[in-house]
Amino acid sequence: MNVFLLYAKAQNLKAQAAEIFADETANKGELARDEVYPPLGISILAAWLEQKGHDVRLMDDSIEEIEDIKKNVEWAEVVGISSLTPNARRARELGQMIRREFGKPVVMGGPHPTTNPEFFLESGACDVTVQGEGDYTLPELLEVIHEPAKWETVEGITYLKDGELYSTPRRPLLKDVDEVPFPAYHLWDIPRYMKLMINPGVTLITSRGCPYACTFCDAEMTPRQYRAMNPERTVDLIEHILRTYNPPQLVLFDDLFTIQRKRVIEICKEIIKRDLFFEWVCESRVDTMDFEMLRWLRKAGCVKIYYGLESGSPRMLVTMKKGVTPEKVLHGAKLNRQLGMYFKFFILYGFPEDTVEDHRLTEELIAETRPDAVCCAILQPIPGTAVYEQLKPYLTKDVAEMDFHYWHSTESFKHPTFTHQELHKERDRLLVAHAKATKGLIPRLRRKLERLVTMIRHPYLFMDLLEIRTRRKRYLKRVAESDWAWTQTQRRDQLALQVPTVSVD
């Protein structure tokens, strides 16, 4: 069967990002969050479908024109559309167009179809929505897609039956992530993507799910269950990407890469054992870190870790069910500084319980922890989350009908305490507090001294540093001889901090 899988992208955000990225003098700020990566969700689904013998084409609405999308729709027998909440309106528009103009079956999947199937089904934008992970559901659905009477035999879908929403039993989550085929990178023009990026690289996911219960996180796709590739297969995927595309960096999109300490250390050791030299970044929680794991991350080429902190207020951390304390944050941040790891904190302002005092406590914690960067966003309530239910009375309209980005400052609700402008001012205060704590000669010397003292206390770190620098020289030589040599001459990190440039004034 010819199957066309499409990632939907809100067109106003696509245009906004294109405009600011085209201006080399513009401060990218939060728009740097709009790095264009091949969508991994449909890439993995495509790999499953190819295993079943289907012919698959992939397209990304972020970078393609509607005329080219229509050509692929015409080729296809079935169209699948993936949608996040910010892109739901665009996905609905595309689904309606495809069914109206081409009469092709449309299947919707992703976070928003999982939590709000009625948004697409009742508007005539699709025939079926997939709930949760589609690894087994989509191939099974395609076998009966032209026989609606058999749809009820497929677990994990919702459709209209006699004019009413009908959902089959939710399919259990895939247990063994090692069964998942590598993403179908070959169906994308990877060099084209990397040329569009500020920080060219290739993305991958080595685990699924997160066991924590943060109130702002939509976990309906993988309900609080963490599953991970074994270390050897993880490094197999890394090596495949390096050998095939020779990218200057890899970006791990795992929700929580460092939760299994033993696994992380084994991955790092396997990278070194195979003599793979590359730079990579990951996202994590600062309270999952310990000295030995950070040491191995550094040795294996991890150069940046992004931590979701969200708040420095003990009360707010409890309210949002973050499961961390300021004391644990202070300890984790100190480890990062001692071992010389670049780390950034993500902060969220705008929770309904937020007060000025909570923001001041956040400023104090940022000043104490001194991260290399901080990104402060205004909360966007997403369907399927606890905080969305809290903020329902304050929404300006259905969030799926809004033009918003997770990291842009869209006013999607009326905060009970702050105006939207006041939240912006509070965010700016935080950025200045961070600048005061980290910029200038004294903060830099303090950071270097902290690192030096740690190395004196642990002399083996001097050998680690020599090894790290040797591997980095080989990495730089590899990149210099590749198509991405220009990345070594541009101030990429300055462009990609994802927050406005802030002075201490």
ZAMARGU-4260 file (C-alpha; in steps of 0.2 Angstrom, whole numbers, plus 5000, padded with zeros to 4 digits):
<rodrens>
0) 5000/5000/5000 | 5006/5018/4996 | 5006/5027/5013 | 5009/5046/5015 | 5014/5052/5032
5) 5013/5071/5035 | 5019/5081/5050 | 5007/5096/5052 | 5014/5113/5056 | 5005/5129/5061
10) 5008/5141/5046 | 5009/5157/5055 | 5023/5150/5066 | 5031/5143/5051 | 5031/5160/5043
15) 5037/5169/5059 | 5052/5157/5061 | 5057/5158/5043 | 5057/5177/5043 | 5068/5179/5059
20) 5079/5165/5054 | 5082/5173/5037 | 5088/5189/5046 | 5106/5186/5051 | 5106/5202/5062
25) 5090/5197/5072 | 5092/5190/5090 | 5084/5173/5088 | 5079/5173/5106 | 5065/5160/5110
30) 5063/5157/5091 | 5079/5147/5091 | 5067/5134/5099 | 5060/5132/5081 | 5075/5122/5075
35) 5068/5112/5061 | 5071/5093/5063 | 5064/5079/5054 | 5049/5073/5064 | 5055/5057/5073
40) 5037/5051/5077 | 5032/5048/5059 | 5050/5043/5054 | 5048/5028/5066 | 5031/5024/5060
45) 5038/5024/5042 | 5051/5011/5047 | 5038/5000/5055 | 5027/5001/5039 | 5042/4998/5027
50) 5045/4982/5037 | 5027/4977/5033 | 5030/4980/5014 | 5022/4996/5012 | 5029/5010/5001
55) 5030/5026/5012 | 5033/5044/5009 | 5036/5057/5022 | 5034/5076/5022 | 5036/5090/5035
60) 5024/5104/5033 | 5037/5115/5042 | 5047/5116/5026 | 5036/5110/5012 | 5024/5119/5000
65) 5006/5114/4999 | 5007/5110/4980 | 5021/5096/4984 | 5010/5090/4999 | 4995/5087/4987
70) 5006/5078/4974 | 5010/5065/4988 | 4992/5064/4993 | 4987/5060/4975 | 5000/5046/4975
75) 4995/5039/4992 | 4981/5026/4996 | 4981/5032/5014 | 4986/5048/5022 | 4992/5049/5040
80) 4994/5066/5049 | 5004/5069/5065 | 4998/5083/5076 | 5004/5092/5092 | 4991/5104/5100
85) 4999/5120/5093 | 4997/5112/5075 | 4980/5105/5078 | 4971/5118/5068 | 4983/5116/5053
90) 4981/5097/5054 | 4962/5098/5054 | 4963/5110/5039 | 4975/5098/5030 | 4963/5083/5034
95) 4948/5092/5028 | 4956/5097/5012 | 4963/5079/5008 | 4946/5071/5011 | 4937/5084/5002
100) 4948/5085/4986 | 4955/5068/4985 | 4943/5057/4995 | 4958/5047/5003 | 4956/5039/5020
105) 4965/5050/5033 | 4972/5044/5050 | 4976/5056/5063 | 4989/5053/5077 | 5000/5062/5090
110) 4997/5070/5106 | 4981/5081/5101 | 4972/5067/5092 | 4976/5056/5107 | 4968/5068/5120
115) 4955/5076/5109 | 4949/5065/5095 | 4933/5074/5093 | 4942/5089/5087 | 4946/5080/5071
120) 4932/5067/5069 | 4918/5079/5072 | 4925/5092/5060 | 4927/5079/5046 | 4946/5080/5046
125) 4949/5061/5047 | 4942/5044/5047 | 4951/5037/5062 | 4962/5044/5076 | 4976/5033/5084
130) 4977/5034/5103 | 4994/5034/5110 | 5009/5025/5102 | 5005/5020/5085 | 5019/5007/5082
135) 5007/4992/5081 | 4991/5001/5079 | 4994/5009/5063 | 5001/4994/5053 | 4986/4984/5060
140) 4974/4998/5055 | 4980/4999/5037 | 4976/4980/5035 | 4957/4985/5037 | 4957/5003/5033
145) 4945/5000/5018 | 4933/4989/5029 | 4926/5000/5042 | 4916/4986/5049 | 4932/4978/5055
150) 4939/4994/5063 | 4932/4988/5080 | 4945/4974/5080 | 4959/4986/5081 | 4965/4992/5098
155) 4969/5010/5102 | 4958/5019/5089 | 4943/5031/5089 | 4931/5034/5075 | 4913/5039/5072
160) 4901/5024/5073 | 4883/5029/5069 | 4887/5047/5071 | 4894/5045/5089 | 4912/5044/5095
165) 4917/5026/5097 | 4934/5021/5105 | 4941/5003/5105 | 4951/4997/5121 | 4967/5007/5123
170) 4982/4997/5117 | 4995/4992/5130 | 5012/5002/5128 | 5026/4994/5118 | 5036/4985/5131
175) 5053/4982/5122 | 5060/4997/5114 | 5074/4987/5107 | 5060/4980/5095 | 5058/4997/5087
180) 5067/4999/5071 | 5078/5014/5068 | 5069/5029/5061 | 5068/5030/5042 | 5080/5044/5041
185) 5083/5038/5023 | 5066/5045/5018 | 5072/5063/5022 | 5084/5074/5014 | 5095/5075/5030
190) 5108/5087/5023 | 5094/5099/5018 | 5087/5099/5036 | 5105/5103/5043 | 5107/5117/5031
195) 5091/5125/5039 | 5097/5123/5057 | 5107/5136/5067 | 5115/5121/5076 | 5116/5107/5062
200) 5114/5090/5069 | 5103/5074/5069 | 5090/5070/5082 | 5087/5053/5090 | 5076/5045/5104
205) 5083/5031/5114 | 5069/5029/5127 | 5051/5033/5129 | 5041/5040/5143 | 5044/5048/5160
210) 5038/5041/5177 | 5035/5058/5185 | 5018/5067/5186 | 5021/5085/5183 | 5005/5094/5181
215) 5009/5103/5165 | 5016/5088/5155 | 5005/5079/5143 | 5009/5061/5146 | 4994/5053/5137
220) 5005/5046/5123 | 5016/5036/5135 | 5007/5036/5152 | 5021/5038/5165 | 5030/5022/5159
225) 5048/5023/5155 | 5056/5011/5143 | 5073/5012/5135 | 5084/5004/5122 | 5099/4993/5129
230) 5116/5002/5129 | 5122/4992/5114 | 5108/4996/5103 | 5108/5014/5108 | 5126/5015/5102
235) 5122/5005/5086 | 5109/5019/5082 | 5122/5033/5086 | 5135/5024/5075 | 5123/5022/5061
240) 5119/5040/5061 | 5137/5045/5062 | 5143/5034/5048 | 5128/5038/5036 | 5127/5057/5039
245) 5143/5063/5047 | 5133/5077/5057 | 5143/5089/5068 | 5132/5085/5083 | 5118/5073/5089
250) 5103/5079/5099 | 5094/5066/5110 | 5076/5070/5112 | 5073/5058/5126 | 5061/5065/5139
255) 5073/5059/5153 | 5089/5052/5146 | 5098/5050/5163 | 5085/5042/5174 | 5094/5025/5173
260) 5111/5028/5180 | 5119/5011/5175 | 5112/5012/5157 | 5119/5030/5154 | 5136/5025/5160
265) 5136/5009/5150 | 5131/5020/5134 | 5146/5032/5137 | 5158/5018/5140 | 5152/5010/5123
270) 5154/5026/5114 | 5172/5027/5120 | 5175/5009/5117 | 5170/5010/5098 | 5181/5026/5097
275) 5166/5037/5091 | 5170/5055/5093 | 5156/5068/5092 | 5147/5081/5102 | 5129/5078/5109
280) 5116/5086/5120 | 5102/5079/5130 | 5088/5084/5142 | 5086/5078/5160 | 5082/5082/5178
285) 5095/5089/5189 | 5091/5078/5203 | 5095/5062/5193 | 5113/5067/5192 | 5128/5061/5202
290) 5147/5064/5200 | 5152/5048/5192 | 5138/5049/5178 | 5142/5067/5174 | 5160/5062/5173
295) 5156/5049/5160 | 5144/5060/5150 | 5158/5072/5148 | 5171/5059/5143 | 5159/5052/5130
300) 5156/5069/5122 | 5141/5076/5130 | 5143/5095/5129 | 5126/5102/5135 | 5112/5096/5147
305) 5096/5105/5147 | 5086/5103/5164 | 5068/5106/5167 | 5068/5116/5183 | 5052/5126/5181
310) 5053/5135/5198 | 5064/5139/5212 | 5049/5140/5225 | 5047/5125/5236 | 5029/5128/5236
315) 5027/5129/5217 | 5038/5113/5215 | 5026/5104/5226 | 5010/5112/5217 | 5016/5107/5200
320) 5021/5089/5207 | 5039/5092/5200 | 5046/5079/5213 | 5062/5089/5217 | 5067/5101/5230
325) 5078/5117/5229 | 5091/5108/5240 | 5093/5094/5227 | 5094/5107/5213 | 5108/5116/5222
330) 5117/5099/5224 | 5115/5094/5205 | 5120/5111/5199 | 5136/5111/5209 | 5140/5094/5201
335) 5138/5101/5184 | 5149/5116/5188 | 5162/5106/5196 | 5164/5094/5181 | 5163/5108/5169
340) 5147/5103/5161 | 5137/5117/5151 | 5120/5116/5158 | 5104/5126/5156 | 5088/5128/5166
345) 5070/5129/5159 | 5059/5139/5169 | 5040/5141/5168 | 5030/5156/5174 | 5012/5158/5174
350) 5005/5143/5184 | 4988/5149/5192 | 4996/5148/5210 | 5011/5159/5205 | 5015/5174/5215
355) 5028/5187/5215 | 5037/5179/5230 | 5038/5163/5220 | 5047/5172/5206 | 5059/5180/5219
360) 5063/5163/5226 | 5066/5157/5208 | 5078/5172/5205 | 5087/5167/5221 | 5089/5149/5216
365) 5096/5154/5198 | 5108/5166/5206 | 5114/5152/5218 | 5115/5138/5205 | 5123/5149/5191
370) 5118/5139/5176 | 5126/5143/5159 | 5109/5148/5152 | 5091/5150/5157 | 5076/5149/5146
375) 5060/5156/5154 | 5044/5153/5145 | 5026/5157/5149 | 5015/5142/5153 | 5004/5135/5139
380) 4990/5124/5146 | 4989/5108/5135 | 4974/5097/5134 | 4977/5081/5144 | 4986/5090/5158
385) 4981/5093/5176 | 4985/5112/5174 | 4974/5113/5159 | 4959/5108/5169 | 4964/5121/5182
390) 4965/5135/5169 | 4950/5130/5159 | 4939/5144/5166 | 4953/5157/5162 | 4956/5151/5143
395) 4953/5165/5131 | 4947/5151/5119 | 4950/5133/5114 | 4969/5132/5114 | 4968/5121/5098
400) 4961/5136/5089 | 4975/5148/5095 | 4991/5152/5086 | 5004/5148/5099 | 5021/5139/5102
405) 5026/5130/5117 | 5040/5142/5120 | 5033/5158/5113 | 5024/5170/5124 | 5006/5168/5118
410) 4993/5174/5129 | 4981/5159/5129 | 4973/5162/5146 | 4970/5176/5159 | 4981/5173/5174
415) 4971/5176/5190 | 4986/5186/5198 | 4997/5193/5184 | 4993/5202/5167 | 5002/5195/5152
420) 5013/5210/5152 | 5017/5208/5170 | 5022/5190/5167 | 5034/5196/5153 | 5042/5209/5166
425) 5044/5195/5179 | 5053/5184/5165 | 5064/5199/5161 | 5069/5201/5179 | 5074/5183/5180
430) 5085/5185/5165 | 5094/5200/5172 | 5096/5190/5189 | 5104/5176/5179 | 5115/5189/5170
435) 5121/5197/5186 | 5126/5180/5193 | 5135/5173/5178 | 5142/5187/5168 | 5158/5197/5171
440) 5175/5193/5176 | 5172/5188/5194 | 5158/5175/5190 | 5169/5167/5177 | 5184/5166/5189
445) 5173/5159/5202 | 5167/5145/5190 | 5185/5141/5185 | 5191/5140/5203 | 5177/5128/5207
450) 5182/5117/5193 | 5200/5118/5198 | 5197/5114/5216 | 5187/5098/5211 | 5201/5092/5199
455) 5214/5094/5213 | 5203/5084/5225 | 5201/5071/5211 | 5217/5070/5201 | 5211/5057/5189
460) 5200/5072/5182 | 5216/5079/5174 | 5218/5063/5164 | 5200/5064/5159 | 5202/5082/5153
465) 5217/5076/5142 | 5206/5062/5135 | 5192/5074/5132 | 5203/5087/5123 | 5211/5073/5113
470) 5194/5067/5107 | 5188/5084/5104 | 5203/5088/5092 | 5198/5073/5082 | 5180/5078/5082
475) 5185/5096/5076 | 5196/5088/5062 | 5181/5077/5057 | 5169/5092/5056 | 5182/5103/5047
480) 5184/5090/5033 | 5165/5088/5032 | 5151/5099/5023 | 5148/5107/5040 | 5165/5115/5043
485) 5157/5132/5043 | 5149/5128/5060 | 5166/5130/5068 | 5168/5148/5062 | 5151/5155/5067
490) 5146/5159/5085 | 5132/5146/5085 | 5131/5145/5104 | 5127/5164/5105 | 5113/5162/5092
495) 5106/5146/5100 | 5104/5151/5118 | 5086/5152/5115 | 5084/5168/5126 | 5087/5186/5122
500) 5104/5193/5125 | 5103/5201/5142 | 5115/5213/5151 | 5117/5215/5169 | 5109/5233/5167
</rodrens>
